[in-house]
């Protein structure tokens, strides 16, 4: 029996063993992917849940060194969706029977912004008659703001840590009062304390990132007991400081392969969490979204943002599907998921089974 087989059979996911799995070549990794798919089938089934993505605004107060939305980047067009555009997104989600939406934007913190997000949450709940679940990804906020949004009707929150290594964190973020590793972690703790289903995640294939860092990220997710993971390959943006280090990262195929191994290991370590198959996967590989689902992911976020605004939400370049209409995207996903023997579930929130079980146990 190989070392890989021993790790998978004994489910002994120490840091050393996780590093071994992350270092697997393509032949041995087939064992990992087979075990991950088996675990997913047994723990949560082969259903895929949808989050209709609404990219509310590309305005950001932060200067993360990797992101095309960073404050210092000279954007061609800044935008914030109008009320009519938000209404369109909500109606499309209802028409296409998406059980949930994900409201995402650049990080802002002013009162006008936070109150507007509250209004949008309430509008989604009102128009959908509380049938649509809401995930927010609106960055670091005060606990009071998170509470306000939770009370308005949001119940899931994605705040990616991007790396659990503090030293690496400050290599991809400026070290100043606006960018604090400890505040990022504190926000995750605040969200969990308030009752959100908390999600976080990292970029895979960053400059300066080691295999040990990625193993620590997996253990960080486990230690924080998160309900959701959103991770994807790092894609350098030409208008950001990290662009200068693009020669120091794995090539596209390596980053994609490493991302798939991260997803597979996480499905084994945390069998009942929700995991997103990120659009970045499809940006690097035409079949990347499907490969991530087969590796262990179970969430997809079809884009509902008006097509006229999508190219301006350029976190990274050449993002897949920016020109697809909501109908094109819905039809494409149905065909693609059937092709890998997975089933899209409509009109359901698709909450994390890990969260549901803990919440039910706590209530009882």
N, C-alpha and C positions, 0 to 999 in steps of 0.2 A: 504494500500500500504506500503510495507516494505521500509526501508531507502535505500536499494540497488536499488529498483525500482524507487524511487524518484530521486536518483542521475542519474541513466541511462536515465530516461525520461526527466529530466531537463537539462541534460548535464552540470551539475554544478561541474566542476572538480577543486575544490579548493584543497589545500594540505590535509586538513582534510578529504575530501571526497575520495581523491586518497588513503590515508592510509586505509580508511574503505574498499575500494575495494581490496586492497592488502591483507587485513586480512580475506577476505571471505573464508569460508570453501567450501568443494567440492560441496555440494548441492546448496548453494546460488551462487557459482561461475558459475553455468550453465547459469544463467541469463546474467552474464557478457559476457561469451563466445558467447552466442546466439546474443547478441546485437552487439558484435564486428564483427562477421561474417556477420550480416545484414548490418552493416556500410561499411564493405569492399566491399560487393556485390554492394551496391548503389554508392560508391565513386570511386572505381577503378576496380570493377569486380573481377572475380575469375581466372584471368590469373596469371600464374607463370612465371617470367622471370629468365633466367639463366645467371650466370657469371662463365665462365670457369676459375677455379682457377689455377694460376701458382705460386708456392712457389719458388721464384727465388733463395733465399739464406737463410741459417739458421745462418749466422754470424751476431752477434749483438754487438753494442758498449755499450748497456745499461745493467743495473743490476736490473731490476724490480723484486720484491721479490716473484712473483708468476709464472714467465715464465720459461719454460724449455730451451728457447733459450738465457737466460741471459748470459752476458759475463763471469761470474764466474763459470758457470756450465761446468763441464768436459764432453763435448760431445764425443760420440763414433766417430762420423764422422762429420766434417764440410764440407759444400759444397757450391758451387755457380754453377748454371746451365751453361753449355757451350752454345755457339752459336747454335750448332746443336740441343741441347736439347730444346732450346727456339724455334727454327724453327719447331721442332716436335710438341710442344704445340700449336703453331699458326696454323699449318696445321690441327691438330686434332680439334681445335675450328671451323675452316672453314668446315671441313668434317661433323662434328656433328651438324652444323647449329646453333651454339651458337652465339647469337647476340652480346655478350660482353665477355670480359675477365677481371679478377681481378688479377693484379700483386702485390704479397705480399712478404714481406721479413723482416728479422731482421733489426733493425735500424742501418744505416750506414750514414756517412756524408762526406766522402772524395770526392775529385773532380773526381777521377777515377770511384767511384761508381755512383755519380750523372750523370756523362756523359754517363755511360753505360745504365742507366735507360732511358735517353733521346734516345739513339740509339735503344733500344728495343721498345719504344713507336713508333718511326718512322718506324721501321721494321714491326710492327703489322699493322700500317696504310697502308704501302706500299703493303705488301703481300695480305692483305684482300681488297685492293682497297677502303679503308676507310669505309668498311662495318661493321667492328667490333668496338664497343665502348670499352673504356678503363677506368677501375677503378684502382686507385693506392692505396696501403696501405703500404707505405714505411716510416712511422714515421715522426718525427719532422724534418723539414728542414727550411732553410732560405726562405724568401719570394721570393728572386731571383730564387732559385732552383724551387720552386713551379711554378713560372711564366714560367721558361724554359720548364718544363714538360707540362704545359698547352698549351703553344705555339707549342709543338711538337705533341700534339694530345690527351693527357689525358683530360678527362672532369669531372670525378668523383673522389673524394678522401675520403677514410675512415680513420679517426684518432680517435680511441676510447679514451674517457676521462677516462674510467674505473671507476671513481666515481666523482661526482661533489662536494663532500665534501672535502675541502682542508685538513682537519685533517686526514681523512681516506686515502686520497691520499698518505700522507707521512707515513702511516702505511703499505702501500703495495708497496711503492717506497722509495729508499734511499733519504734522504733530502740532496742533494748536487747540484753542478752546472750543473750536467748532467741530473738531474731529477727535473724539475720545473713545478709545477701546473700552474703557470701563463704563462709560455712559451707554455704549452700545449693548454691553452685557446687562447693565441695569435695566434698560428698556425691555429686554427679553424677560427679565424677572418680573417687572411691573406688569407686563401683558399677561403673563401666566397667573400672577396673583389676582388679576381682575377677572379671570375666567375665560379669556380668549383661548381658542385653539392656536397655539403659537407655532409659527414656522420660521425656520432660518435656513442658511445654506452658505455655500462658498463657490468661488470660481476655481476651476481646475486647470492647471497649466500656467499659473502666474509666473512672471519673472521672480527669481529668488526663492520659489516654493520647492520644498523637498517632499519626498515620499513620506518621510516622518511627519511633516506638517499635515499631510492629508490623513494619515492614520490618527493623529491627534484630533483633527476635525471630526472624524467619525466618533471618537470617544467623547468629545465635547457634546455632540448632539445627543448621545446616549445619556451622558451625565445630566444634561439640562432637561431630559425627558420631553423633548419637543414632539408635537403632533404632526408636523409637516416638514418636508425638506424640499427646497428649491435650489438645485445646483446645476451648473452647466460649464462648458469649456470657456476659458478666457479667450476673448477675441479683441486684439488690440485696435484702438481707435487712433487714427492718424493725427487728430487734434488734441491729444492728451500727452502728458509727460511720459507715461509708460511706453509710448510708441517707440522711443529710442532704444528700448530693451527688447524689441520684437525678435531680434536674432537669438535671444537667450531663452526662448521658450520652445517646448516641443512642437513639431510640425502638426498640421491639422489632424492627420490620421492618429498620431500618438495622443494628442489631447482628447480626441473623441474616444479612443480606446480606454484611456485612463478614466474619463468621465463615466463610461459604461461600467467599468470595474468598481468605481465608487458607488454607483447606484446599486449594483448587485450585492456588494458587501453590506450596504446599509439595509437592504431588504432582509438579509440574513440576521443582522444585528438587531434590527428593530422591525420585526415582521409586519406589524399592523399599522404603521404610519402611512400617511399620504406622501407621495413623491411626485413632483412635477417632471414631465418630459418637456424640457425648455425649448423654446424656439431656437436658441443658440445651437442646439444639436442639429437641427435641420439646416441652419445656416452653414455649418461646416460639412454636413453630409446630407445629400438629398433624402436619404432614408434614416437620418439621425433620430427623428422623433419616434419612428417605429422601433428602432434598435433600443432606445431608452426604455420604451414600454416593455419590450421582451426581456430586457435586463432587470426590470423590477419596478419601474415607475407605473403610476396608475392615474395621473392627472394630466390633462391637456388644457391649454388656455387659448382657444380660438379668439382671434382679434375682432372686437366690435367697434374699435375706434374708427371714426370716419376716415376713409382712405386718403382724403386730402391732407390729413394731419399725420399720418403714420410715419412718413419719411422724416418728419421733424422730431420724432421721438427716437433719436438715434443714439441709444446707449452704446452701441457698437455698430460698425458699418455693415452694409449689405444684408440687413436682416431679412430673413425669409418671409414670404407671404404678405409683404406690405401692400401689394396691389390687388390682392384677392378680396372679392366682396364677401360679406358674411355668408351668403348662400354658397358661393364657391368653396369657402373654407369648410362649411358644415358637410357638404356633399363629399368633398375630398377626404375628410376625416373618417366619415362612415365607411368609405371604400377601403381606406388604408388600414383601419382597425379590423375590419372583417378579414383583410388579407393576412393578418397575423393572428387570427383566431381569438380576437378580443371583442368585447361587446360594449358599445357606448350606452351609458344609462342616461336617460333624459328625465327632466322634471324632478330631480332629486338633489339635495344639497351635497351629498357625498362627503359627509364628515368623516374624520379620521376614526377608524375603529379603535385604535389605541386610546384616543381621547374618550370615546363613548364608553368604553369598558371601565376606565378609571372613574369617569364622572358618575356612572351608574353605581359602581361599587361604593363610591363616596356617599351618594344619596342614601343607599340602603344601610 
